[in-house]
């Protein structure tokens, strides 16, 4: 499998997990598992970058302004790269704040003051029946500065993803078709 096909599969898996994570904050543990899954996907992406394949390198995220002119502004790679870098920063930020808010409690690695460690039998008590964290001790986290940053970065991420998709469809249609698994059009013979 070529590097671009591996990148496309990674991209699709990451997109699905991120979308489910964005729409699942009320689902309690599932939201946490999806957040840790996104963290794992970020680590996989960093490992893929170490393979040496040019298409998978992290240099694709850095804007390069060489050759940028007014007549090629929308077709120049700088816009794609700025969007990719912004998406990466927002994704790492939202994932990092989410993991910091959980602090490893999902895996029983850490505990909040006044709480027992998580275990399979304590799942309902710790995360509540409807997905909220149980008890008064953990309630301020979602509304505190870390929770606000998490929500802000999540909303920013979705806006950036929307701009990224719109840009690719408008100006880089062959790339958009490839990444969305849409067969390329063959010119008439």
Long-range contacts (C-beta under 8 A, 24 or more apart in sequence): 3-51, 3-53, 3-54, 3-55, 3-56, 4-55, 4-178, 6-48, 6-56, 7-48, 7-55, 7-56, 8-178, 8-179, 8-181, 10-41, 10-44, 10-45, 10-48, 11-179, 12-179, 12-181, 13-41, 14-38, 14-41, 14-45, 15-161, 17-41, 18-91, 18-157, 18-161, 22-154, 22-157, 22-158, 26-130, 26-131, 27-131, 28-127, 28-128, 28-130, 28-131, 28-132, 28-133, 29-106, 29-123, 29-127, 29-131, 30-131, 31-131, 32-98, 32-102, 32-106, 32-127, 33-106, 35-95, 35-98, 35-99, 35-102, 36-99, 36-106, 38-91, 38-95, 39-95, 39-99, 42-91, 42-92, 42-95, 60-84, 61-85, 61-88, 74-170, 74-171, 75-171, 75-172, 79-167, 79-171, 80-164, 80-167, 80-168, 80-172, 83-160, 83-163, 83-164, 83-167, 84-164, 86-160, 87-157, 87-160, 87-161, 87-164, 90-153, 90-156, 90-157, 90-160, 91-157, 93-149, 93-153, 94-150, 94-153, 94-154, 94-157, 97-146, 97-147, 97-149, 97-150, 97-153, 98-150, 100-146, 101-141, 101-142, 101-146, 101-147, 101-150, 112-137, 112-138, 113-137
